[in-house]
Amino acid sequence: MQKMSERVLLADLTEPGARGGTISSYHFWTTIASGFAVIIGGYVIDWLTINALFYASALLYGVSALVMHRSVRKSQSLTEMTGSKAARTIGAE
C-alpha cells in the first residue's frame, strides 16, 4: 500500500511526459537503500549479537507505554475538568 501511494504521488507531481525517469529513479534508489539496509542490519546484529534486538524492542515498548500512559492521564484530567465545568453550568441553570 505504501509503495503504491508513493508511486501515485510521484505520478501526480510530475509532468505526463517525464514520469518514466522520475519513477525509475525512485525504484532504483529504494532498491539500493533496501539492499544496504539489510547488509548494515546484518553487520549490526553480528556486532551487537541478537540480544541487542530484543533490548531495543523492550526499550521501544517501554517508552511507548510511558507515552500512552501520560496521554491517557492527560485526556482523563481534561475530561474531568470539562465535565465538572459542565456540571456546574447545568446546576446553575
Order of alpha helices (4+ residues) and beta strands (2+ residues): alpha-alpha-alpha
